[in-house]
Amino acid sequence: MSFPIDAVRSQFPSLSLLDDGQPRVYLDNPAGTQVPGSVAAAVSDCLIQSNANLGGYFTTTRKAGEVVEQARIAMADFLGAQSSREITVGSSMTDLTFRLARSLCRDFAPGDEIVLTNMDHEGNVAPWLEMAKEYSLEVRWAKFDHDTWRIEPEAFSSLLTERTRLVALGYASNMMGAVNDVAALTALAKQASALVYVDAVQYAPHGLIDVQALGCDFLVCSAYKFFGPHMGVLWGRPELLEALYAYKCRCSDDSLPWKFELGTSQLELFAGLAATVEYHAWLGRELGCDGNRRACIAAAFAASQEYEKQLVNQLLQDLSSICGLTLYGPPLGSITERVPTVSLRHEKLAPAELAARFAQHNVFVWSGHNYAFETAKTLGIEDEGGLRIGLAHYNTLAEVRKAVQLLA
Ligand SMILES: Cc1ncc(COP(=O)(O)O)c(C=O)c1O
């Protein structure tokens, strides 16, 4: 069955908006995706139907409790978690990671080692560097291979010692699009008895995540990158979350899933989160899946990956024929090698200049290092970063061609 691109696009009201008669071309997806109308409606309905604090006896508070629980159950399905207790929600991935790093590293001793990578977004680097300073931990850097653009297991394993306490690993690079073999790297880290914290922010819009199969201990993602509202989601092994110290109010709930959530819940965003997961399942059903929600999400990703692969391979092929461009990331590929995020530099025009020219044609792209600070430093482009074109399953070949024409 061919990918139902028209049906997909019809779910996203913002895709058909015009500015001064020009259609919008959203190629800024690694920075944030558009939302289906059902997600916006769920946020709005929640604010009207069930707007109350949690834990009371009257109608709206009971409905609010149900909204929060349904969102956690949906995220457990999305990530392959065993229970909704394993799902913690926060304002962003960065917020959750700073908080969890503080809880985790207080048990580490001076001289203990942590492994970070030069592929990761600052959200999975800075929190650990802060803790390394505070607790005198030694930081070891896993570097991406310049041929494959990913962390290779042999180089990675040489960094692990009996003092390695934690590995913070990115699933997919927000600059180069390269995808790490997280399961293989996690297995190596586990041989060294290290904890594994995975940043899946850039993988979540493109591939099915299975926390059990990955074997990691914690995994974070951000709903606004996979067609949902602005919030971060953390999955953690329940026995680890239960054992960790939580920085929290004395009288707030110390049990999961509440333990690491501070203050009043972002109720309406929980409603949007459940609707986001439902959107993925809707796509699976549209493709003919009649299984449970997780099976339909899997079917949706299987089809969108094939579709995105065609788009990104076309983009890469066309870009490679334009003189004066340097491309960063795997040259071609499927989801095991890359997500459809491409960064480039032009020999004369600065990335910001290019992004501004794209904007004149209502084509949305980002320039700069996009917080892939270590990656940009490694590539020697920390001055102005790159121009990033990031596709999602609602983009079209015509939009890809438009971007290529502009660059050409
Ligand atoms: C790979 C990656 N990790 C982490 C983040 C930070 O996410 P958040 O904005 O939810 O803190 C981003 C944001 O772009 C990202 O691309």
The ligand as an SDF file (V2000), in Angstrom:
LIG
                    3D

 16 16  0  0  0  0  0  0  0  0999 V2000
   18.6230   15.2950   20.3770 C   0  0  0  0  0  0  0  0  0  0  0  0
   17.9730   16.2990   21.2880 C   0  0  0  0  0  0  0  0  0  0  0  0
   18.0330   16.1120   22.5960 N   0  0  0  0  0  0  0  0  0  0  0  0
   17.4700   16.9650   23.4600 C   0  0  0  0  0  0  0  0  0  0  0  0
   16.8020   18.0940   23.0230 C   0  0  0  0  0  0  0  0  0  0  0  0
   16.2010   19.0140   24.0190 C   0  0  0  0  0  0  0  0  0  0  0  0
   14.8290   18.8040   24.1130 O   0  0  0  0  0  0  0  0  0  0  0  0
   13.9250   19.7450   24.9980 P   0  0  0  0  0  0  0  0  0  0  0  0
   13.6540   20.9750   24.2030 O   0  0  0  0  0  0  0  0  0  0  0  0
   12.6780   18.9390   25.2560 O   0  0  0  0  0  0  0  0  0  0  0  0
   14.6570   20.0410   26.2400 O   0  0  0  0  0  0  0  0  0  0  0  0
   16.7190   18.3460   21.6430 C   0  0  0  0  0  0  0  0  0  0  0  0
   16.0560   19.5520   21.1560 C   0  0  0  0  0  0  0  0  0  0  0  0
   16.2070   19.9430   20.0260 O   0  0  0  0  0  0  0  0  0  0  0  0
   17.3190   17.4200   20.7520 C   0  0  0  0  0  0  0  0  0  0  0  0
   17.2710   17.5990   19.4340 O   0  0  0  0  0  0  0  0  0  0  0  0
  1  2  1  0
  2  3  1  0
  2 15  2  0
  3  4  2  0
  4  5  1  0
  5  6  1  0
  5 12  2  0
  6  7  1  0
  7  8  1  0
  8  9  2  0
  8 10  1  0
  8 11  1  0
 12 13  1  0
 12 15  1  0
 13 14  2  0
 15 16  1  0
M  END
$$$$
